Amino acid sequence: LLAQLTTVGDVSQEAFTGRWWELNENQDYYVAVAEDTSKRQLLGTAALIIERKFIHSCGKVGHIEDVVVDGAARGQKLGQRLIDELVGVAERQGCYKVILDCAEQNIPFYEKCGLSRKEVQMVKYLDR
């Protein structure tokens, strides 16, 4: 499923399991999933990473990452439900805001989810 979003790379079952348990033990990392339980099929996923700050009275910021819904399942509002779930988690965890980066063509979707455009994303890839 993540391959519909970006390059996943060569991830062995052992590496996947190790990373899963590492993230599972991290109190500032959450994964939301949409699943067709009758088919045992993952339809969508998104992650929330909580950043602990010194500013805003030692506040917290939620970063939403890796949002993807299977191409065959799009149009069912699964992406919006994933975003809503993670925004709710961020709110319950005391975050003062939630942010994410997205491609220009995805801006209308995220606006429907209640987010608004602000400033500019910058990146420097360290693996290239």
C-alpha positions as CSV (number, residue, x, y, z in Angstrom):
1,L,0.0,0.0,0.0
2,L,2.8,2.5,0.9
3,A,4.2,1.8,-2.6
4,Q,1.2,3.8,-4.0
5,L,2.6,6.8,-2.1
6,T,6.3,6.7,-2.5
7,T,9.4,4.5,-2.9
8,V,9.4,1.9,-0.1
9,G,12.7,0.2,-0.9
10,D,13.7,-3.4,-0.1
11,V,12.3,-4.1,3.4
12,S,12.6,-7.7,4.7
13,Q,10.0,-9.2,7.0
14,E,12.6,-9.0,9.8
15,A,13.3,-5.3,9.2
16,F,9.5,-4.5,9.0
17,T,8.8,-6.4,12.2
18,G,11.7,-4.7,14.0
19,R,10.5,-1.2,12.9
20,W,6.9,-2.0,13.8
21,W,7.8,-2.9,17.4
22,E,10.1,0.1,17.6
23,L,7.3,2.4,16.6
24,N,4.7,0.5,18.7
25,E,6.8,1.3,21.8
26,N,7.0,5.0,21.0
27,Q,4.4,7.0,22.9
28,D,4.7,9.9,20.3
29,Y,3.9,7.7,17.2
30,Y,0.4,6.7,16.1
31,V,-0.8,4.8,13.0
32,A,-4.4,4.9,11.8
33,V,-5.6,2.3,9.4
34,A,-8.7,1.6,7.3
35,E,-9.3,-2.0,6.7
36,D,-11.8,-4.2,5.0
37,T,-12.1,-6.8,7.8
38,S,-14.2,-9.2,5.6
39,K,-11.3,-9.5,3.1
40,R,-8.5,-8.9,5.7
41,Q,-7.3,-6.1,3.3
42,L,-5.6,-2.9,4.3
43,L,-7.3,0.0,2.4
44,G,-5.5,3.0,3.9
45,T,-3.1,4.2,6.4
46,A,-1.7,7.4,7.9
47,A,0.8,8.2,10.7
48,L,1.0,10.9,13.4
49,I,4.3,11.9,15.0
50,I,4.1,14.2,18.0
51,E,7.0,16.7,18.3
52,R,7.7,18.0,21.8
53,K,8.6,21.7,21.7
54,F,10.1,24.3,24.0
55,I,8.0,27.1,22.4
56,H,4.3,27.5,23.2
57,S,4.9,26.7,26.8
58,C,6.6,23.4,26.0
59,G,3.7,22.5,23.7
60,K,3.4,19.7,21.2
61,V,2.8,19.6,17.5
62,G,1.3,16.7,15.6
63,H,2.9,15.9,12.2
64,I,0.7,13.8,9.9
65,E,2.8,11.7,7.5
66,D,2.5,8.9,5.0
67,V,-1.2,9.3,4.2
68,V,-2.3,6.8,1.5
69,V,-5.6,5.1,0.5
70,D,-5.6,2.2,-2.0
71,G,-6.4,3.5,-5.5
72,A,-9.4,1.0,-5.7
73,A,-10.8,2.3,-2.4
74,R,-10.6,6.1,-3.1
75,G,-13.8,8.1,-3.1
76,Q,-15.2,6.5,0.1
77,K,-13.9,9.2,2.4
78,L,-11.4,6.8,4.0
79,G,-8.6,9.4,3.7
80,Q,-10.8,12.0,5.5
81,R,-11.6,9.5,8.3
82,L,-7.9,8.7,8.7
83,I,-7.1,12.4,9.0
84,D,-10.0,13.0,11.4
85,E,-8.8,10.2,13.6
86,L,-5.2,11.5,13.8
87,V,-6.3,15.1,14.4
88,G,-8.4,13.7,17.3
89,V,-5.5,11.9,18.7
90,A,-3.3,15.0,18.4
91,E,-6.0,17.0,20.2
92,R,-6.4,14.4,23.0
93,Q,-2.6,14.4,23.4
94,G,-2.6,18.2,23.9
95,C,-1.1,19.3,20.6
96,Y,-1.6,23.0,19.8
97,K,-1.6,22.4,16.1
98,V,-1.3,19.6,13.4
99,I,0.7,20.1,10.3
100,L,1.5,18.1,7.2
101,D,3.3,18.4,3.9
102,C,1.5,17.5,0.6
103,A,1.8,17.8,-3.1
104,E,0.1,20.7,-4.8
105,Q,-2.6,18.5,-6.3
106,N,-3.6,17.2,-2.8
107,I,-4.3,20.6,-1.3
108,P,-8.1,20.5,-2.1
109,F,-8.4,17.2,-0.3
110,Y,-6.6,18.5,2.8
111,E,-8.7,21.7,2.8
112,K,-11.8,19.5,2.9
113,C,-10.3,17.9,6.0
114,G,-10.1,21.3,7.7
115,L,-6.4,22.1,7.1
116,S,-5.3,25.3,5.5
117,R,-2.3,26.2,3.4
118,K,0.5,27.9,5.3
119,E,4.1,28.9,4.3
120,V,6.4,26.6,2.2
121,Q,8.0,23.2,2.6
122,M,11.8,22.9,2.3
123,V,13.8,19.7,2.0
124,K,17.3,18.4,1.7
125,Y,17.6,14.7,1.0
126,L,20.5,13.1,2.9
127,D,20.5,9.8,1.0
128,R,21.3,11.2,-2.4
